[in-house]
Amino acid sequence: MKIDDVHATAYRVPLDEPESDGTLTWTATTIVVVEVEAGGVTGLGYTYGSAACAELVHSELSAAIEGESPMDVSRLARDMAIAVRNVGRRGPTAMAISAVDTALWDLKARTLGVPLASLFGQVHDDVAIYGSGGFTSLTEDELERQLGTWVHDDGIPRVKMKVGTAWGSREDRDVERAAVARRAIGPDAELYVDANGAYTAKQAVRVGQRFEEQGVTWFEEPVSSDDLEGLRSISERLDCDVAAGEYGDEAWYFQRMCAARAVDCLQADVTRCGGFSGWLQAASIAAAHGLEVSAHCAPALHVHVAPAAPNVRHIEYFADHVRVEHLLFDGVPSPVGGTLRPDLSSVGSGLTLKRADAARWRC
């Protein structure tokens, strides 16, 4: 059996109103869905990235895998990396590779008639999640309602909010909103903050100490994820865990970050880091440095691979991606008791594209 077709389609799903974090405002979420066919079986994967990823799949990646066996996913991942040498491996290219890689693994599992999680092998039956949103554009009432609902109604005992408002220029507002979040979720739930690189290193230490007064235990991207020295200096001065890595696109990225002791927990995103193949590499690199790994966003994909990592901490249950995944796919998992569990009754990922529904958002 050989791969006989590769197809990618971009969908842009608008938001009801603009959303913001510390360094960006957006009005829609773009997802590029890849389908790889072999012998009448179709594997599905996707990435959250530019619509240009779809063109990269067609122009640069399809030729590297068409006519090849869908069983040899590791070789195909290598061949895709070779094929884009002169195009550039990072950014949209890495996202395109990630989407194809996830589709290839799904295709292999469906061909073998097994759940994707079983193909990888499970160390964990389920994986903890944290509710993620808390955008800086939300009012205090909206922030309180969103985070409080996750904790009190959905039973998710850990939540994350955005800080670093207006490129870190409103520290007092950030701290006040953290206090609002703490009141909303109560004293026992874990509270995380994410600055998306909005602060300077010394500023992050200063404001981080104020966040710790609200019981914050996770400080994500207090400075740019490229500032490894800055991340390390913040980690050394705060008790809360410093996290980064969501923009990692290859093994060397994660190796450099871990070797620099820049983070207390490594993040990796299956839709950016080379798919399931790259995510498992990142998890192994973290383990080799005595670190845990956290799955960034795309919960409907990470639920299948995260249980295979002995050192996984949790999966980000990101509000925007949860919304898009439910709109576009059947078979999306729902959390139970603050965890996600792969569906072992379905082959592959268990996801099916809702073609008629998705058509309205096609780019």
C-alpha positions in Angstrom: 0.0 0.0 0.0 1.3 3.4 -1.0 0.3 7.0 -0.3 -1.7 8.2 -3.3 -3.0 11.6 -2.3 -2.2 14.5 0.0 -4.6 17.4 0.4 -4.5 20.5 2.6 -7.3 23.0 3.2 -7.2 26.2 5.3 -10.2 27.4 7.3 -10.5 30.8 9.0 -13.0 30.8 11.9 -13.9 34.3 13.1 -14.3 35.2 16.7 -17.4 36.9 18.1 -15.1 39.8 19.2 -11.4 40.5 19.2 -9.2 38.8 21.8 -5.9 40.0 23.2 -2.9 38.8 25.2 0.1 40.9 26.2 1.6 41.3 22.8 -1.1 40.5 20.1 -4.8 41.0 19.2 -6.6 38.6 16.8 -10.0 38.4 15.3 -10.1 34.8 14.0 -8.4 31.4 14.3 -6.9 29.8 11.2 -6.5 26.0 11.0 -5.0 24.1 8.1 -6.4 20.5 7.8 -4.3 17.9 6.0 -5.7 14.6 4.7 -3.4 11.8 3.5 -4.9 8.9 1.7 -3.5 5.4 1.0 -5.4 2.3 -0.1 -8.8 3.9 0.6 -7.9 4.9 4.1 -7.5 8.6 5.1 -5.5 10.0 7.9 -6.3 13.5 9.3 -4.0 16.1 10.9 -3.9 19.8 11.3 -2.0 22.9 12.4 -3.0 26.3 13.8 -1.0 28.5 11.4 -1.1 30.7 8.3 -3.2 29.6 5.3 0.2 29.5 3.5 0.8 26.2 5.3 -1.7 24.6 2.9 0.3 25.8 -0.2 3.5 24.5 1.4 2.0 21.1 1.8 1.0 21.0 -1.8 4.1 22.6 -3.3 6.9 21.2 -1.1 5.8 18.3 1.0 3.4 16.1 -1.0 6.1 15.0 -3.4 8.3 13.8 -0.5 5.6 11.3 0.7 3.4 10.4 -2.3 4.1 6.8 -3.5 5.7 5.9 -0.2 4.5 3.5 2.5 2.4 5.0 5.2 4.0 2.6 7.7 7.4 4.4 7.6 6.4 7.6 9.3 9.8 8.3 10.8 11.4 8.1 7.4 8.8 10.3 5.9 9.4 12.9 8.6 13.0 12.9 7.7 12.3 13.2 4.0 10.0 16.2 4.5 12.7 17.9 6.5 15.2 17.3 3.6 12.7 18.5 1.0 12.4 22.0 2.6 16.1 22.6 3.1 16.2 25.5 0.6 12.7 26.8 1.6 13.5 27.1 5.3 12.5 24.8 8.1 10.9 27.2 10.5 7.6 29.1 10.8 4.9 28.1 8.4 7.1 25.3 7.0 7.4 23.7 10.4 3.7 24.0 10.9 3.0 22.4 7.5 5.3 19.5 8.3 3.6 19.1 11.7 0.1 18.9 10.0 1.3 16.2 7.6 3.1 14.3 10.3 0.0 14.1 12.5 -2.0 13.0 9.5 0.6 10.3 8.7 0.5 8.8 12.2 -3.3 8.9 12.1 -3.2 7.1 8.7 -0.9 4.4 10.1 -3.2 3.8 13.1 -6.3 3.7 11.0 -4.6 1.3 8.5 -3.7 -1.0 11.4 -7.1 -0.6 12.9 -5.9 0.6 16.3 -6.4 3.8 18.4 -3.6 6.4 17.9 -2.8 6.4 21.6 -2.3 2.6 21.5 0.0 2.9 18.5 2.2 5.2 20.6 1.8 3.2 23.7 0.3 4.6 26.9 2.2 5.3 30.1 -0.8 7.2 31.5 -4.5 6.4 31.1 -5.3 10.1 31.1 -3.5 13.4 31.3 -4.3 16.5 33.5 -5.5 19.6 31.7 -5.6 23.3 32.6 -8.3 25.7 31.4 -6.6 28.4 29.3 -8.0 31.8 28.3 -8.3 34.8 30.5 -7.5 37.2 27.7 -6.4 40.7 28.6 -9.4 42.0 26.5 -11.9 40.4 28.9 -13.7 42.5 31.5 -13.2 41.5 35.1 -16.7 40.0 35.1 -15.9 38.0 32.0 -12.6 36.8 33.4 -14.2 35.8 36.7 -17.0 33.9 34.8 -14.7 32.0 32.5 -12.1 30.9 35.0 -14.7 30.3 37.7 -16.8 28.1 35.4 -13.8 25.9 34.6 -13.0 25.3 38.2 -16.5 25.1 39.8 -18.7 23.8 37.0 -16.2 21.7 34.9 -14.0 20.4 37.7 -10.8 21.6 36.2 -8.6 22.5 39.2 -6.0 24.6 37.3 -6.5 27.6 35.1 -4.4 30.1 33.1 -4.9 33.8 32.3 -3.1 36.3 30.1 -1.0 39.1 31.6 1.5 41.6 30.3 -1.2 43.9 29.2 -0.2 46.4 26.5 3.4 45.0 26.3 3.8 45.0 30.0 3.0 48.7 30.5 0.1 48.0 33.0 1.6 46.0 35.8 -0.9 47.1 38.4 -3.8 46.0 36.2 -2.2 42.6 35.6 -1.8 42.1 39.4 -5.4 43.3 40.0 -6.8 40.9 37.4 -4.8 38.1 39.0 -6.5 38.9 42.3 -9.9 38.8 40.6 -9.0 35.4 39.2 -8.0 34.1 42.6 -11.3 35.2 44.1 -13.1 33.5 41.2 -11.4 30.2 41.5 -11.0 30.0 45.2 -7.9 29.2 47.4 -7.3 25.6 46.3 -7.3 25.8 42.5 -3.9 26.4 40.7 -3.5 29.8 39.0 -1.2 30.2 36.0 -0.2 33.4 34.2 1.1 33.8 30.6 2.8 37.1 29.5 3.5 36.1 25.9 7.0 37.7 26.2 5.6 41.1 27.2 7.9 41.9 30.1 11.6 42.7 30.5 13.5 40.3 32.7 13.8 42.5 35.8 10.2 43.6 35.4 9.1 40.0 35.2 10.9 39.3 38.5 9.2 42.3 40.1 5.7 41.6 38.9 6.2 37.8 39.3 6.7 38.3 43.1 3.4 40.1 43.2 1.8 37.3 41.2 3.1 34.8 43.8 1.2 36.7 46.5 -1.9 35.5 44.6 -0.6 31.9 44.7 0.5 31.8 41.0 2.6 28.7 40.4 3.2 28.9 36.7 4.7 31.9 34.8 4.7 31.3 31.1 6.9 33.3 28.7 7.6 36.2 31.1 10.1 37.4 28.5 10.6 36.3 24.9 11.1 32.6 24.5 14.3 33.5 22.6 15.8 35.1 25.6 17.2 32.0 27.3 19.4 33.9 29.7 16.5 36.1 30.7 14.2 33.1 31.3 16.9 31.4 33.4 17.5 34.6 35.5 13.7 34.8 36.2 13.5 31.2 37.1 16.3 31.5 39.6 14.6 34.4 41.4 11.0 33.2 41.6 9.5 30.2 43.3 6.8 29.7 40.6 7.7 27.5 37.6 8.9 29.4 34.5 7.7 27.8 31.3 8.3 28.3 27.5 8.9 26.3 24.4 5.6 26.6 22.5 7.4 28.0 19.4 9.9 25.2 19.2 10.1 23.7 15.7 12.9 21.1 15.9 14.9 19.0 18.4 17.8 21.5 18.5 15.4 24.3 19.7 14.4 22.2 22.7 17.9 21.0 23.4 19.2 24.6 23.6 16.4 25.7 25.9 16.8 22.8 28.3 20.6 22.9 28.3 20.4 26.6 29.2 18.2 25.7 32.2 15.9 28.4 30.9 12.7 26.7 32.0 11.3 24.6 34.9 8.8 22.9 32.5 9.2 22.6 28.8 6.3 23.3 26.5 5.9 21.7 23.1 3.2 22.1 20.5 2.4 19.2 18.2 1.1 21.6 15.5 4.5 23.4 15.4 7.3 21.2 16.5 7.1 18.5 13.8 3.9 16.8 14.7 3.7 13.7 16.9 7.2 12.8 15.8 8.7 16.1 17.0 6.6 16.2 20.2 7.9 12.8 21.4 11.4 14.0 20.7 10.8 17.2 22.7 9.4 15.1 25.6 12.5 12.9 25.5 14.8 15.9 25.5 13.0 17.3 28.5 13.3 14.0 30.3 17.0 13.9 29.6 17.3 17.2 31.5 15.1 16.1 34.4 12.2 18.2 33.2 8.5 17.6 32.6 6.8 18.5 29.4 3.5 20.3 28.9 1.4 20.0 25.7 0.6 23.5 24.3 -2.9 24.0 22.9 -4.6 21.7 20.3 -6.0 19.4 23.0 -7.8 17.1 20.5 -4.4 16.1 19.0 -2.3 16.1 22.2 -4.7 13.7 24.0 -3.3 10.9 21.8 0.4 11.5 22.2 0.7 13.0 25.7 -0.1 9.8 27.5 3.0 8.2 25.9 5.4 10.5 27.7 6.3 9.4 31.3 7.2 13.0 32.1 4.1 14.8 30.8 2.6 17.3 33.3 -0.5 18.5 31.5 -2.3 19.6 28.3 -3.4 23.1 27.7 -7.2 23.2 27.2 -7.1 26.4 25.2 -10.5 28.1 24.8 -10.1 29.1 21.2 -8.9 25.7 20.0 -11.5 23.9 21.9 -14.1 26.0 20.1 -12.6 25.4 16.7 -12.1 21.7 17.2 -15.8 21.2 18.2 -16.9 23.3 15.2 -14.8 21.4 12.6 -14.6 17.8 13.9 -16.7 15.0 15.2 -15.0 12.9 17.9 -13.4 15.7 19.9 -12.8 14.5 23.5 -14.3 16.2 26.5 -12.6 16.6 29.9 -13.7 14.5 32.8 -12.5 15.5 36.3 -9.8 17.8 35.1 -8.3 15.3 32.7 -8.5 14.2 29.1 -8.5 10.6 28.1 -8.0 9.2 24.6 -11.0 7.3 23.1 -9.7 3.7 22.8 -12.9 2.6 21.1 -12.1 4.5 17.9 -9.3 3.8 15.4 -6.8 6.5 14.7 -7.5 9.8 16.3 -11.3 9.3 16.1 -11.6 12.7 14.5 -13.8 13.2 11.4 -14.0 16.5 9.5 -17.5 18.0 9.4 -17.1 19.0 5.7 -20.5 20.7 5.3 -20.1 22.7 8.4 -16.4 23.6 7.7 -17.1 24.7 4.1 -18.3 28.2 5.3 -14.9 29.0 6.8 -12.7 27.7 3.9 -10.1 30.3 2.9 
